[in-house]
């Protein structure tokens, strides 16, 4: 499966938000490869094996996985206002996805470079 196939299977109510999220990832994560892993789109820095960003359409929400602890720590204040698990930022309403926050997280991830701070 590729990401286009993944998006084609997403319910209409969430497709627009997920397409926008994908476009944002492709725009901001230069030097990363888009893959499907664990049944969802994952972005892996060229030359690395572990994904640093992923997203998924879940049953009750859109999930955005931020797997760098250094970036999560740097954005702790902004993330505190959102439904956030250990690595997963959840948006129950596709119309309320905070694309400004996601863009900033993607930029920080791309600028952080490879190395420490990753959890997987």
C-alpha positions in Angstrom: 0.0 0.0 0.0 1.1 3.6 -0.6 -0.1 6.8 1.0 -2.5 7.6 -1.9 -4.2 4.3 -1.4 -4.3 4.9 2.3 -6.0 8.2 1.8 -8.5 6.8 -0.7 -9.8 4.5 2.0 -10.3 7.2 4.6 -13.8 8.3 5.4 -14.8 11.5 3.5 -15.3 13.5 6.7 -11.6 13.2 7.5 -10.0 13.0 4.0 -9.6 16.8 3.5 -7.7 17.2 6.8 -5.5 14.2 6.2 -4.7 15.3 2.6 -3.7 18.7 4.0 -1.6 17.0 6.7 0.2 14.9 4.1 0.9 18.0 2.0 2.3 19.8 5.0 4.6 16.8 5.8 5.8 16.7 2.2 6.4 20.4 2.2 8.2 20.7 5.6 10.0 17.4 5.9 12.6 17.9 3.1 15.2 15.1 3.2 12.6 12.6 4.6 11.1 9.6 2.8 7.4 8.9 3.0 6.6 5.3 3.7 3.8 3.1 5.1 4.7 1.3 8.3 2.5 -0.1 11.0 -0.4 0.5 8.7 0.0 4.3 8.5 2.1 7.0 6.7 5.5 7.5 8.4 8.3 9.9 7.6 11.8 8.7 7.9 14.9 10.9 7.5 17.1 9.8 4.6 19.8 7.4 5.8 17.9 6.5 9.0 15.7 3.6 9.8 13.3 4.9 12.4 10.4 7.2 11.6 10.2 10.6 13.3 6.7 11.6 12.2 3.6 9.6 11.5 -0.1 10.1 11.2 -3.2 8.0 11.0 -6.9 7.9 10.7 -8.1 6.2 13.9 -11.7 5.1 14.7 -12.4 8.2 16.8 -9.7 10.8 15.9 -6.9 11.8 13.6 -3.5 10.9 15.2 -0.3 12.7 14.7 2.8 10.9 16.1 5.7 13.1 17.1 8.4 10.6 18.0 11.2 13.0 19.0 11.3 13.7 22.7 13.4 16.8 22.1 10.8 18.5 19.9 8.0 17.4 22.2 9.8 19.0 25.2 10.5 22.2 23.3 6.7 22.5 22.5 5.4 21.4 25.9 3.5 24.6 26.5 1.7 24.5 23.2 1.0 20.8 23.4 -0.5 21.1 26.9 -3.7 22.5 25.4 -4.2 19.5 23.2 -5.2 15.8 23.7 -1.7 14.3 23.9 -0.5 10.9 24.8 3.2 9.9 25.1 3.9 10.4 21.4 0.4 10.8 19.9 -1.4 14.1 19.4 -5.2 13.4 18.9 -7.7 15.5 17.0 -11.3 14.3 17.4 -12.8 16.9 15.1 -11.1 17.2 11.7 -12.2 20.8 11.4 -10.2 21.7 14.5 -6.8 20.2 13.6 -4.2 22.8 14.6 -2.3 23.0 11.3 -0.2 25.9 12.6 1.1 23.8 15.5 1.6 20.8 13.2 3.6 23.0 10.7 5.8 24.2 13.6 6.3 20.7 14.9 7.3 19.5 11.4 9.7 22.4 11.0 11.3 21.7 14.3 11.6 18.0 13.5 13.2 18.7 10.2 15.6 21.2 11.7 16.6 19.0 14.7 18.8 16.7 12.6 19.3 13.0 13.2 20.5 11.7 16.5 19.3 11.7 20.1 15.7 12.5 21.0 13.9 9.8 19.1 11.9 7.2 21.0 11.6 4.7 18.2 
